[in-house]
Amino acid sequence: MSLEQGLKEYFGVDDKRVVLVGVGNPIRGDDAVGPTIIELLESTPMPNVLLLNTESVPEAFTGKVEQFNPTHVLMIDAANFRGAAGETKLISGEQIGGQAISTHSLPLNIFISYIERSLGIKVLLLGIQPYSIGLGEPMTEPLVAAAKSIANTLYQVLSE
């Protein structure tokens, strides 16, 4: 299933209020992909979409997520699922389990579980396979290209 198909299936066709949460450390190479996608989307606002660049601390933004009262929350982060650099995968909190799929110390499944319980909605992680997350490195070309493509896909799907 393509990313576009997976997103359309997740968001559905009914009215929606969506929070996109960009997670990642901007000074660790490809780990900056989540915040980069949020930055790319900020230039083209979408109705009923809240963009949050949480960097490495999504748990600090739970109040903003809850205040927005979304129907959908999509986390966007570098995730090591052993794919090709820039490859994407939609991952549920249950699929993450206790695995360290994210590049961050606090497992995203804790944040996902909290949001799902407090709002009664399903949260997904849009994982993007990094190539390199070295400290002080820039994002690699495959991830820069993936960020642009993903931002375009999200805009198309959420603007319909």
HUZIHU-V136074 format. One record per pair of residues at least 12 apart in sequence whose C-alpha atoms are under 7 Angstrom apart, sorted by sequence separation. I is the first residue (numbers start at 0). J is the second residue. D is the distance in whole Angstrom. If there is no record, write none. Layout:
BEGIN
i,j,d
I,J,D
I,J,D
END
This chain:
BEGIN
i,j,d
21,33,4
22,34,6
96,108,7
21,34,5
37,50,6
95,108,6
129,142,7
37,51,7
37,52,6
21,37,6
92,108,5
34,52,5
92,111,6
34,54,6
80,100,7
92,112,7
79,100,5
78,100,5
79,101,7
78,101,5
77,101,6
78,102,6
77,102,7
17,47,6
18,48,6
19,49,6
20,50,6
21,51,6
22,52,7
24,54,5
16,47,5
17,48,5
18,49,5
19,50,5
20,51,5
21,52,5
22,53,5
23,54,5
24,55,6
91,122,7
92,123,7
15,47,7
16,48,6
17,49,6
18,50,6
19,51,6
20,52,6
21,53,6
22,54,5
23,55,5
91,123,5
20,53,7
21,54,7
22,55,6
90,123,6
91,124,6
89,123,7
90,124,5
22,57,7
89,124,6
90,125,6
89,125,5
90,126,7
88,125,6
89,126,6
87,125,7
88,126,5
87,126,6
88,127,7
87,127,5
86,127,6
87,128,6
33,75,5
85,127,6
86,128,5
33,76,5
85,128,5
32,76,7
33,77,7
84,128,5
85,129,6
32,77,6
83,128,6
84,129,5
18,64,7
82,128,6
84,130,5
30,77,5
55,103,7
78,126,5
80,128,7
71,120,7
73,122,6
74,123,6
75,124,6
76,125,6
77,126,5
78,127,5
79,128,5
70,120,6
71,121,7
72,122,5
73,123,5
74,124,5
75,125,5
76,126,5
77,127,5
78,128,5
79,129,7
18,69,6
71,122,6
72,123,7
73,124,6
74,125,6
75,126,6
76,127,6
77,128,6
78,129,7
17,69,5
58,110,6
73,125,7
77,129,6
16,69,5
17,70,6
18,71,6
19,72,6
20,73,6
21,74,6
22,75,6
23,76,6
16,70,5
17,71,5
18,72,5
19,73,5
20,74,5
21,75,5
22,76,5
15,70,6
16,71,6
17,72,6
18,73,6
19,74,6
20,75,6
21,76,6
85,141,6
84,141,6
85,142,5
84,142,7
85,145,5
10,71,7
30,129,7
29,129,5
29,130,7
29,131,6
30,132,6
28,131,6
29,132,5
28,132,5
27,132,5
28,133,6
27,133,5
28,134,7
27,134,4
28,135,7
31,138,7
26,134,6
27,135,6
28,136,5
26,135,5
27,136,6
28,137,5
29,138,5
26,136,7
28,138,4
29,139,6
32,142,7
36,146,5
40,150,6
28,139,7
35,146,7
39,150,6
29,142,6
45,158,6
32,146,6
36,150,5
3,152,6
7,156,6
END
